[in-house]
């Protein structure tokens, strides 16, 4: 069992310009901006569980690690 990042879409402020989680993620194309939903989206199959996106997020508890 391992953990991957998940964005709470209702809390995400990526539409307002915050995309710090995207910049913090060392794995290419793992966290992207979804132009339709206007939020950051984690591609869970690519996430390595490093958790670097969690402290990078400016919204407390917007990104959490979930166990699969």
C-alpha positions in Angstrom: 0.0 0.0 0.0 1.3 3.5 -0.8 0.1 7.1 -0.6 -0.6 9.5 -3.4 -1.6 13.2 -3.4 -5.2 14.2 -3.9 -6.4 17.8 -4.3 -9.6 18.9 -2.6 -11.1 20.7 -5.6 -13.5 22.9 -3.6 -10.5 24.4 -1.7 -8.0 24.8 -4.6 -7.1 28.3 -5.6 -5.2 27.5 -8.8 -7.7 29.5 -10.8 -6.6 32.6 -8.9 -2.9 32.0 -9.9 -1.7 29.7 -7.2 -0.1 26.7 -8.9 2.7 26.1 -6.3 1.9 22.4 -6.1 2.4 22.0 -9.8 5.8 23.8 -9.5 6.8 21.8 -6.5 6.1 18.3 -8.0 9.4 16.8 -9.2 7.6 14.2 -11.3 6.8 15.6 -14.8 3.1 15.8 -15.7 1.9 14.5 -12.4 0.1 17.6 -11.2 -1.5 19.7 -13.9 -3.9 22.6 -14.2 -7.3 21.5 -15.5 -8.6 24.4 -17.6 -12.1 23.0 -17.5 -12.4 22.5 -13.7 -10.0 25.4 -13.0 -8.2 23.4 -10.3 -4.9 21.5 -9.9 -5.4 17.8 -10.7 -3.1 14.9 -9.6 -2.6 12.1 -12.0 -2.6 9.4 -9.2 -1.0 6.7 -11.4 2.1 9.0 -11.8 2.4 10.2 -8.2 5.3 8.8 -6.3 4.1 9.9 -2.9 7.0 12.3 -2.1 4.6 14.8 -0.4 6.5 17.8 -1.7 3.2 19.3 -3.0 1.6 19.3 0.5 3.7 22.0 2.2 3.9 23.9 -1.1 0.2 24.5 -1.2 -0.9 27.9 0.1 -4.3 26.5 1.2 -4.1 24.5 4.4 -5.1 20.9 3.8 -6.1 21.4 0.2 -3.7 18.6 -0.8 -3.7 15.4 1.2 -2.0 12.1 0.9 -4.4 9.1 0.5 -3.5 5.5 0.8 -4.4 3.2 -2.1 
